Amino acid sequence: MPRFLALYMGTQNSEVQKAWDSLPEAEKAERSQRAMTEWGQWAERHSHVIVDIGAPLGKTLLASPEGVTPARNPITAYVIVEAETHEEAAQMFKDHPHFAIFPGTGVKIMPCLPMPSL
């Protein structure tokens, strides 16, 4: 079955993050608990097609011809799923708690293509 990489997106300067940051701590804690519960429910519903549950991601370093330097990017976490089609994979993330409750800005879903022969 085809595999798809889903990248959870978000930035510190997004409007949804600013709104989240302005919430009282008690409300952030309540929403965080609710989001994690719903995220767990999402993972359970899709457990049969989750290949790698993924993880949150830390700070980014960029290796380039100029050397290794700190970099910024909006990717906050990842997961790898299987689905018959790209659209089917994307539908798994409709109303995902990452952006429906947490201050994420969305989830990008892309197919994992076969490695070209060397």
DSSP file (Angstrom, degrees, kcal/mol; ACC not computed):
  #  RESIDUE AA STRUCTURE BP1 BP2  ACC     N-H-->O    O-->H-N    N-H-->O    O-->H-N    TCO  KAPPA ALPHA  PHI   PSI    X-CA   Y-CA   Z-CA
    1    1 A M              0   0    0      0, 0.0    83,-0.1     0, 0.0     0, 0.0   0.000 360.0 360.0 360.0 141.6    0.0    0.0    0.0
    2    2 A P        -     0   0    0      0, 0.0    81,-2.0     0, 0.0     2,-0.3  -0.265 360.0-138.5 -60.8 146.2    1.4    3.5   -0.7
    3    3 A R  E     -A   82   0A   0    109,-0.5   109,-2.8    79,-0.2     2,-0.4  -0.804  13.9-162.0-108.1 150.4    2.9    5.4    2.1
    4    4 A F  E     -AB  81 111A   0     77,-3.0    77,-2.4    -2,-0.3     2,-0.5  -0.996  12.7-141.5-135.3 135.8    2.5    9.1    2.9
    5    5 A L  E     -AB  80 110A   0    105,-2.8   105,-2.5    -2,-0.4     2,-0.5  -0.853  18.0-162.4 -94.5 125.7    4.6   11.4    5.1
    6    6 A A  E     -AB  79 109A   0     73,-3.1    73,-1.6    -2,-0.5     2,-0.5  -0.949   1.3-160.8-111.9 126.5    2.4   13.9    7.1
    7    7 A L  E     -AB  78 108A   0    101,-3.2   101,-2.7    -2,-0.5     2,-0.5  -0.926  12.5-140.2-110.3 122.0    4.2   16.9    8.5
    8    8 A Y  E     -AB  77 107A   0     69,-2.2    68,-3.6    -2,-0.5    69,-1.0  -0.696  27.2-155.2 -80.2 126.0    2.5   18.8   11.3
    9    9 A M  E     +AB  75 106A   0     97,-3.1    96,-2.3    -2,-0.5    97,-1.0  -0.751  28.0 133.3-109.8 150.0    3.0   22.5   10.6
   10   10 A G        -     0   0    0     64,-2.4     2,-0.3    -2,-0.3    94,-0.1  -0.852  27.0-153.0 177.5 152.1    3.1   25.6   12.9
   11   11 A T    >   -     0   0    0     92,-0.3     3,-1.3    -2,-0.2     6,-0.2  -0.972  26.8-124.7-136.6 153.3    5.1   28.7   13.6
   12   12 A Q  T 3  S+     0   0    0     -2,-0.3    -1,-0.1     1,-0.2     0, 0.0   0.759 111.8  50.0 -65.0 -25.3    5.7   30.8   16.7
   13   13 A N  T 3  S+     0   0    0      4,-0.1    -1,-0.2     5,-0.0     2,-0.1   0.294  82.9 117.9-101.0  11.5    4.5   33.9   14.8
   14   14 A S  S <> S-     0   0    0     -3,-1.3     4,-2.3     1,-0.1     5,-0.2  -0.383  74.0-119.1 -72.9 156.8    1.3   32.5   13.4
   15   15 A E  H  > S+     0   0    0      1,-0.2     4,-2.4     2,-0.2     5,-0.2   0.887 114.6  52.6 -62.9 -39.4   -2.0   34.1   14.4
   16   16 A V  H  > S+     0   0    0      1,-0.2     4,-2.2     2,-0.2    -1,-0.2   0.870 109.3  49.5 -67.7 -34.1   -3.2   30.9   16.0
   17   17 A Q  H  > S+     0   0    0     -6,-0.2     4,-2.9     2,-0.2    -2,-0.2   0.912 110.3  50.5 -68.1 -41.9    0.0   30.6   18.1
   18   18 A K  H  X S+     0   0    0     -4,-2.3     4,-1.3     2,-0.2    -2,-0.2   0.908 111.3  48.4 -61.3 -41.7   -0.4   34.3   19.2
   19   19 A A  H  < S+     0   0    0     -4,-2.4     4,-0.4     2,-0.2     3,-0.3   0.918 112.2  49.4 -64.2 -42.5   -4.0   33.6   20.2
   20   20 A W  H >< S+     0   0    0     -4,-2.2     3,-1.6     1,-0.2    -2,-0.2   0.929 108.3  53.5 -60.0 -46.5   -2.9   30.4   22.1
   21   21 A D  H 3< S+     0   0    0     -4,-2.9    -1,-0.2     1,-0.3    -2,-0.2   0.776 104.4  56.2 -61.6 -26.9   -0.1   32.3   23.9
   22   22 A S  T 3< S+     0   0    0     -4,-1.3    -1,-0.3    -3,-0.3    -2,-0.2   0.566  85.8 104.5 -84.1  -7.3   -2.6   34.9   25.1
   23   23 A L  S <  S-     0   0    0     -3,-1.6     2,-0.0    -4,-0.4    -3,-0.0  -0.389  84.2 -98.9 -70.7 149.6   -4.9   32.3   26.8
   24   24 A P     >  -     0   0    0      0, 0.0     4,-2.2     0, 0.0     3,-0.5  -0.382  35.2-114.0 -61.7 148.2   -4.8   31.9   30.6
   25   25 A E  H  > S+     0   0    0      1,-0.2     4,-2.5     2,-0.2     5,-0.2   0.858 115.4  55.4 -55.7 -39.2   -2.5   29.1   31.7
   26   26 A A  H  > S+     0   0    0      1,-0.2     4,-2.1     2,-0.2    -1,-0.2   0.899 108.9  47.1 -63.0 -39.9   -5.5   27.1   33.1
   27   27 A E  H  > S+     0   0    0     -3,-0.5     4,-2.7     2,-0.2     5,-0.2   0.898 110.8  51.7 -69.7 -39.2   -7.3   27.2   29.7
   28   28 A K  H  X S+     0   0    0     -4,-2.2     4,-2.7     1,-0.2    -2,-0.2   0.915 110.6  49.3 -60.3 -42.4   -4.1   26.2   27.9
   29   29 A A  H  X S+     0   0    0     -4,-2.5     4,-2.2     2,-0.2    -2,-0.2   0.911 112.2  47.5 -64.0 -42.6   -3.7   23.2   30.2
   30   30 A E  H  X S+     0   0    0     -4,-2.1     4,-2.3     2,-0.2    -2,-0.2   0.925 114.7  45.7 -64.8 -45.2   -7.3   22.2   29.7
   31   31 A R  H  X S+     0   0    0     -4,-2.7     4,-3.0     2,-0.2    -2,-0.2   0.894 111.1  53.2 -65.7 -39.6   -7.1   22.5   25.9
   32   32 A S  H  X S+     0   0    0     -4,-2.7     4,-2.5    -5,-0.2    -1,-0.2   0.921 109.9  47.7 -61.7 -43.6   -3.8   20.6   25.9
   33   33 A Q  H  X S+     0   0    0     -4,-2.2     4,-2.1     2,-0.2    -2,-0.2   0.929 113.7  47.2 -62.9 -44.7   -5.3   17.7   27.8
   34   34 A R  H  X S+     0   0    0     -4,-2.3     4,-2.6     1,-0.2    -2,-0.2   0.912 112.2  50.5 -62.7 -42.6   -8.3   17.6   25.5
   35   35 A A  H  X S+     0   0    0     -4,-3.0     4,-2.7     1,-0.2    -2,-0.2   0.911 110.2  48.6 -63.3 -43.2   -6.1   17.8   22.4
   36   36 A M  H  X S+     0   0    0     -4,-2.5     4,-2.3     2,-0.2    -1,-0.2   0.881 111.5  50.5 -66.7 -36.6   -3.9   15.0   23.6
   37   37 A T  H  X S+     0   0    0     -4,-2.1     4,-2.0     2,-0.2    -2,-0.2   0.943 114.3  43.6 -63.0 -47.6   -6.9   12.8   24.4
   38   38 A E  H  X S+     0   0    0     -4,-2.6     4,-2.5     2,-0.2    -2,-0.2   0.848 111.2  54.6 -68.7 -33.2   -8.3   13.5   20.9
   39   39 A W  H  X S+     0   0    0     -4,-2.7     4,-2.7     2,-0.2    -1,-0.2   0.921 108.4  49.6 -64.2 -42.8   -4.9   12.9   19.3
   40   40 A G  H  X S+     0   0    0     -4,-2.3     4,-2.2     2,-0.2    -2,-0.2   0.894 110.6  49.6 -61.5 -40.2   -4.8    9.5   21.0
   41   41 A Q  H  X S+     0   0    0     -4,-2.0     4,-2.5     2,-0.2    -2,-0.2   0.896 110.1  51.0 -65.3 -40.1   -8.3    8.8   19.8
   42   42 A W  H  X S+     0   0    0     -4,-2.5     4,-1.7     1,-0.2    -2,-0.2   0.941 110.9  48.5 -60.2 -47.3   -7.2    9.8   16.2
   43   43 A A  H  < S+     0   0    0     -4,-2.7     4,-0.3     1,-0.2    -2,-0.2   0.882 111.5  49.9 -62.3 -39.0   -4.2    7.5   16.5
   44   44 A E  H >< S+     0   0    0     -4,-2.2     3,-1.1     1,-0.2     4,-0.3   0.922 109.0  51.2 -65.7 -44.3   -6.3    4.6   17.7
   45   45 A R  H 3< S+     0   0    0     -4,-2.5     3,-0.2     1,-0.2    -1,-0.2   0.837 121.5  34.2 -60.4 -32.6   -8.8    5.1   14.8
   46   46 A H  T >X S+     0   0    0     -4,-1.7     3,-2.2    -5,-0.2     4,-0.9   0.219  81.8 113.6-108.2  13.0   -6.0    5.0   12.3
   47   47 A S  T <4 S+     0   0    0     -3,-1.1     3,-0.4     1,-0.3    -1,-0.2   0.807  71.0  62.9 -58.2 -30.7   -3.7    2.5   14.1
   48   48 A H  T 34 S+     0   0    0     -4,-0.3    -1,-0.3    -3,-0.2    -2,-0.1   0.652 113.9  33.2 -70.6 -14.1   -4.2    0.0   11.3
   49   49 A V  T <4 S+     0   0    0     -3,-2.2    33,-2.3    32,-0.0     2,-0.7   0.380  89.0 107.6-121.5   1.4   -2.6    2.4    8.7
   50   50 A I  E  <  +C   81   0A   0     -4,-0.9    31,-0.3    -3,-0.4     3,-0.2  -0.740  37.6 175.9 -83.2 118.3    0.0    4.2   10.9
   51   51 A V  E    S+     0   0A   0     29,-2.4     2,-0.4    -2,-0.7    30,-0.2   0.842  77.6  11.4 -87.3 -41.1    3.4    2.9    9.9
   52   52 A D  E     -C   80   0A   0     28,-1.8    28,-2.6     1,-0.1    -1,-0.3  -0.947  64.6-152.1-141.8 114.9    5.4    5.3   12.1
   53   53 A I  E     -     0   0A   0     -2,-0.4    25,-0.1    26,-0.2    -1,-0.1   0.686  40.0-155.1 -63.9 -17.1    3.6    7.3   14.8
   54   54 A G  E     -     0   0A   0     23,-0.1    -1,-0.2    25,-0.1    25,-0.2  -0.323   1.9-119.1  79.6-160.5    6.3    9.9   14.5
   55   55 A A  E     -C   78   0A   0     23,-0.6    23,-1.2    -3,-0.1     2,-0.1  -0.968  28.4 -78.5-171.7 161.6    7.4   12.4   17.1
   56   56 A P  E     -C   77   0A   0      0, 0.0     2,-0.4     0, 0.0    21,-0.3  -0.414  50.2-130.5 -66.3 154.7    7.7   16.1   17.8
   57   57 A L        -     0   0    0     19,-2.9     3,-0.1    -2,-0.1     2,-0.0  -0.866  15.7-149.8-114.0 146.0   10.7   17.7   16.2
   58   58 A G        -     0   0    0     -2,-0.4    -1,-0.1     1,-0.3    19,-0.0  -0.019  48.0 -33.9 -95.1-159.6   13.4   19.9   17.8
   59   59 A K        -     0   0    0      1,-0.1     2,-0.4    13,-0.0    -1,-0.3  -0.190  64.4-122.0 -61.6 151.7   15.5   22.7   16.5
   60   60 A T  E     -D   71   0B   0     11,-0.7    11,-2.1    -3,-0.1     2,-0.4  -0.785  20.3-168.7-103.5 137.2   16.8   22.6   13.0
   61   61 A L  E     -D   70   0B   0     -2,-0.4     2,-0.5     9,-0.2     7,-0.0  -0.970  14.9-145.8-116.4 141.1   20.3   22.6   11.6
   62   62 A L  E     -D   69   0B   0      7,-3.5     7,-2.3    -2,-0.4     2,-0.6  -0.934   5.2-159.8-109.1 120.8   21.0   23.0    7.9
   63   63 A A  E     +D   68   0B   0     -2,-0.5     5,-0.2     5,-0.2    -2,-0.0  -0.895  32.8 144.6 -96.7 123.6   23.9   21.2    6.3
   64   64 A S  E >   -D   67   0B   0      3,-2.6     3,-2.2    -2,-0.6    -2,-0.0  -0.848  67.7 -80.1-146.3 177.8   24.8   22.9    3.0
   65   65 A P  T 3  S+     0   0    0      0, 0.0     3,-0.1     0, 0.0    -2,-0.0   0.759 128.6  57.6 -57.7 -22.3   27.8   23.8    0.9
   66   66 A E  T 3  S-     0   0    0      1,-0.3     2,-0.3     3,-0.0    -3,-0.0   0.530 119.7-105.0 -85.0  -6.1   28.4   26.7    3.3
   67   67 A G  E <   -D   64   0B   0     -3,-2.2    -3,-2.6     2,-0.1     2,-0.5  -0.843  55.7 -35.4 119.3-158.0   28.6   24.4    6.3
   68   68 A V  E     +D   63   0B   0     -2,-0.3    -5,-0.2    -5,-0.2    -7,-0.0  -0.932  64.2 164.4-110.4 124.2   26.2   23.6    9.2
   69   69 A T  E     -D   62   0B   0     -7,-2.3    -7,-3.5    -2,-0.5    -2,-0.1  -0.960  42.2 -95.2-137.5 152.9   24.1   26.5   10.4
   70   70 A P  E     -D   61   0B   0      0, 0.0     2,-0.3     0, 0.0    -9,-0.2  -0.379  47.4-176.8 -62.5 147.1   20.9   26.9   12.6
   71   71 A A  E     -D   60   0B   0    -11,-2.1   -11,-0.7     2,-0.0     2,-0.4  -0.957  20.1-133.4-143.2 160.5   17.7   27.2   10.5
   72   72 A R        +     0   0    0     -2,-0.3   -13,-0.0   -13,-0.1   -11,-0.0  -0.916  27.5 162.6-114.9 144.1   14.1   27.8   11.1
   73   73 A N        -     0   0    0     -2,-0.4   -13,-0.1     2,-0.1    -2,-0.0  -0.975  42.5-122.6-152.4 160.8   11.2   25.8    9.6
   74   74 A P  S    S+     0   0    0      0, 0.0   -64,-2.4     0, 0.0     2,-0.5   0.340  71.6 116.4 -88.7   8.3    7.5   25.4   10.4
   75   75 A I  E     +A    9   0A   0    -66,-0.2   -66,-0.2     1,-0.2    -2,-0.1  -0.666  30.9 168.6 -82.5 124.0    7.6   21.6   10.7
   76   76 A T  E     -     0   0A   0    -68,-3.6   -19,-2.9    -2,-0.5     2,-0.3   0.674  60.9 -17.4-107.9 -22.6    6.7   20.6   14.3
   77   77 A A  E     -AC   8  56A   0    -69,-1.0   -69,-2.2   -21,-0.3    -1,-0.3  -0.961  58.3-141.7-169.0 174.9    6.2   16.8   14.1
   78   78 A Y  E     -AC   7  55A   0    -23,-1.2   -23,-0.6    -2,-0.3     2,-0.3  -0.957   9.6-174.9-147.0 164.6    5.6   13.9   11.6
   79   79 A V  E     -A    6   0A   0    -73,-1.6   -73,-3.1    -2,-0.3     2,-0.5  -0.953  17.8-141.1-154.0 149.7    3.8   10.7   11.1
   80   80 A I  E     +AC   5  52A   0    -28,-2.6   -29,-2.4    -2,-0.3   -28,-1.8  -0.976  26.7 174.8-117.7 128.1    3.9    8.1    8.3
   81   81 A V  E     -AC   4  50A   0    -77,-2.4   -77,-3.0    -2,-0.5     2,-0.4  -0.825  25.0-129.9-126.3 163.9    0.6    6.5    7.2
   82   82 A E  E     +A    3   0A   0    -33,-2.3     2,-0.3    -2,-0.3   -79,-0.2  -0.918  33.6 156.0-112.7 143.6   -0.5    4.1    4.5
   83   83 A A        -     0   0    0    -81,-2.0     3,-0.0    -2,-0.4     6,-0.0  -0.977  49.8-117.8-158.9 158.6   -3.5    4.7    2.2
   84   84 A E  S    S+     0   0    0     -2,-0.3     2,-0.3   -83,-0.1    -1,-0.1   0.862  97.9  15.4 -67.3 -36.2   -4.8    3.7   -1.2
   85   85 A T  S  > S-     0   0    0      1,-0.1     4,-2.1   -83,-0.1     5,-0.1  -0.901  74.8-114.1-137.3 163.8   -4.7    7.3   -2.5
   86   86 A H  H  > S+     0   0    0     -2,-0.3     4,-2.6     2,-0.2     5,-0.2   0.915 118.7  51.8 -60.7 -45.0   -3.2   10.7   -1.6
   87   87 A E  H  > S+     0   0    0      1,-0.2     4,-2.4     2,-0.2    -1,-0.2   0.903 107.7  51.6 -60.3 -42.6   -6.7   12.0   -1.1
   88   88 A E  H  > S+     0   0    0      1,-0.2     4,-0.9     2,-0.2    -1,-0.2   0.906 110.3  49.3 -62.0 -41.5   -7.5    9.2    1.3
   89   89 A A  H >< S+     0   0    0     -4,-2.1     3,-0.8     1,-0.2     4,-0.4   0.930 111.3  49.1 -62.9 -44.7   -4.4    9.9    3.3
   90   90 A A  H >< S+     0   0    0     -4,-2.6     3,-1.7     1,-0.2     4,-0.2   0.877 102.8  61.3 -63.5 -37.7   -5.2   13.6    3.5
   91   91 A Q  H >< S+     0   0    0     -4,-2.4     3,-1.3     1,-0.3    -1,-0.2   0.772  91.1  68.9 -61.9 -25.6   -8.7   12.9    4.6
   92   92 A M  T << S+     0   0    0     -4,-0.9    -1,-0.3    -3,-0.8    -2,-0.2   0.790 101.0  48.2 -60.5 -26.1   -7.3   11.2    7.7
   93   93 A F  T X  S+     0   0    0     -3,-1.7     3,-1.9    -4,-0.4    -1,-0.2   0.364  76.4 130.0-100.7   4.4   -6.1   14.6    8.9
   94   94 A K  T <  S-     0   0    0     -3,-1.3    -3,-0.0     1,-0.3    -4,-0.0  -0.426  89.3  -2.0 -60.4 126.7   -9.4   16.5    8.4
   95   95 A D  T 3  S+     0   0    0     -2,-0.2    -1,-0.3     1,-0.2    -2,-0.0   0.794  92.1 178.4  60.3  31.7  -10.1   18.4   11.6
   96   96 A H    X>  -     0   0    0     -3,-1.9     4,-2.5     1,-0.1     3,-1.6  -0.341  39.7-119.2 -62.8 143.8   -7.0   16.9   13.3
   97   97 A P  H 3>>S+     0   0    0      0, 0.0     5,-2.6     0, 0.0     4,-1.6   0.726 105.6  79.2 -58.6 -21.7   -6.4   18.1   16.9
   98   98 A H  H 345S+     0   0    0      1,-0.2     6,-2.1     3,-0.2     8,-0.1   0.872 119.1   8.3 -55.0 -36.7   -3.0   19.5   15.8
   99   99 A F  H <45S+     0   0    0     -3,-1.6    -1,-0.2     4,-0.2    -3,-0.0   0.571 124.3  64.8-119.3 -16.3   -4.9   22.5   14.4
  100  100 A A  H  <5S-     0   0    0     -4,-2.5    -2,-0.1   -65,-0.1    -4,-0.1   0.790 131.5  -0.9 -77.2 -26.8   -8.5   22.0   15.6
  101  101 A I  T  <5S+     0   0    0     -4,-1.6    -3,-0.2    -5,-0.3   -69,-0.1   0.629 126.0  61.7-125.4 -56.0   -7.4   22.4   19.2
  102  102 A F  S   <S-     0   0    0     -5,-2.6     2,-0.1     1,-0.1   -85,-0.0  -0.230  95.8-103.3 -68.1 167.1   -3.6   23.0   19.4
  103  103 A P  S    S+     0   0    0      0, 0.0   -92,-0.3     0, 0.0    -4,-0.2   0.010  71.7 137.9 -86.1  32.0   -2.2   26.1   17.6
  104  104 A G        -     0   0    0     -6,-2.1   -94,-0.3    -7,-0.2     3,-0.1  -0.373  51.6-141.8 -69.9 157.1   -0.9   24.2   14.6
  105  105 A T        -     0   0    0    -96,-2.3     2,-0.3     1,-0.3   -95,-0.2   0.514  62.1 -61.9 -99.7  -6.5   -1.4   25.7   11.2
  106  106 A G  E     -B    9   0A   0    -97,-1.0   -97,-3.1    -8,-0.1     2,-0.4  -0.901  46.2 -91.4 152.8-179.3   -2.1   22.5    9.3
  107  107 A V  E     -B    8   0A   0     -2,-0.3     2,-0.5   -99,-0.2   -99,-0.2  -0.992  27.6-151.1-131.2 122.7   -0.8   19.1    8.2
  108  108 A K  E     -B    7   0A   0   -101,-2.7  -101,-3.2    -2,-0.4     2,-0.5  -0.823  12.8-163.7 -95.0 130.5    1.0   18.6    4.9
  109  109 A I  E     +B    6   0A   0     -2,-0.5  -103,-0.2  -103,-0.2   -19,-0.1  -0.958  13.4 169.2-119.1 127.4    0.6   15.2    3.4
  110  110 A M  E     -B    5   0A   0   -105,-2.5  -105,-2.8    -2,-0.5     2,-0.1  -0.990  34.7-106.5-138.6 146.9    2.9   13.9    0.6
  111  111 A P  E     -B    4   0A   0      0, 0.0     2,-0.8     0, 0.0  -107,-0.3  -0.407  24.8-129.0 -70.3 145.3    3.5   10.6   -1.0
  112  112 A C        -     0   0    0   -109,-2.8  -109,-0.5    -2,-0.1     3,-0.1  -0.870  33.7-152.2 -90.1 112.1    6.7    8.6   -0.2
  113  113 A L        -     0   0    0     -2,-0.8     2,-0.0     1,-0.1  -109,-0.0  -0.449  22.3 -90.6 -86.9 157.6    8.0    7.8   -3.7
  114  114 A P        -     0   0    0      0, 0.0    -1,-0.1     0, 0.0     0, 0.0  -0.361  46.9-104.5 -65.1 146.7   10.1    4.8   -4.7
  115  115 A M        -     0   0    0      1,-0.1     3,-0.1    -3,-0.1    -3,-0.0  -0.561  38.7-116.1 -70.7 130.1   13.8    5.4   -4.5
  116  116 A P        -     0   0    0      0, 0.0     2,-0.1     0, 0.0    -1,-0.1  -0.340  36.2 -98.2 -64.3 149.5   15.3    5.8   -8.0
  117  117 A S              0   0    0      1,-0.1     0, 0.0    -2,-0.0     0, 0.0  -0.442 360.0 360.0 -67.3 139.7   17.8    3.1   -9.0
  118  118 A L              0   0    0     -2,-0.1    -1,-0.1    -3,-0.1    -3,-0.0   0.432 360.0 360.0 -97.6 360.0   21.4    4.1   -8.6
